[in-house]
Amino acid sequence: MSTRPLFPVDKIWPNARAKIEAYHSDVVREVSEAVARHDVVVVGMAQNPFVKKVRKALTDASIPFTYLEYGSYFSEWHRRLAIKLWSGWPTFPQVFVAGQLIGGEELTKAAIADGSLRKALESAQR
């Protein structure tokens, strides 16, 4: 399986890198701190059916989670873009387990179904 190449950070001019790092840094800091502090974090947006489905799947599996919501289809897209740039994941929801990004709704449901999500939580012992 080939991977999508990422643009090397050392190839970004310092002034451009500073702008990237400052872009809604408060939002990135909030998400980063939540991911560090909580076992399961769901980052989402209002009106997104995939966010609702992943939250329901976690609830149905009795897996507690912290939910952070940033706007809807009609608002706060800049803040969501900053999160996407930070995580590298292109869509919402973004689900983090034991400090790791596991993906969105489809991958989270698969991890619940195959037991790997619970196993990750148990092995992390935060």
Buried (B, 14 or more C-beta within 10 A) or exposed (E): EEEEEEEEEEEBEEEEEEEBEEBBEEBBEBBBEBBEEBBBBBBBBBEBEBBBBBBEBBEEBEBEBBBBBBBEEEEBBEBBBBBBEBBEBEEBBBBBBBBEBBBBBEBBBEBBEEEBBBEBBEEEEE
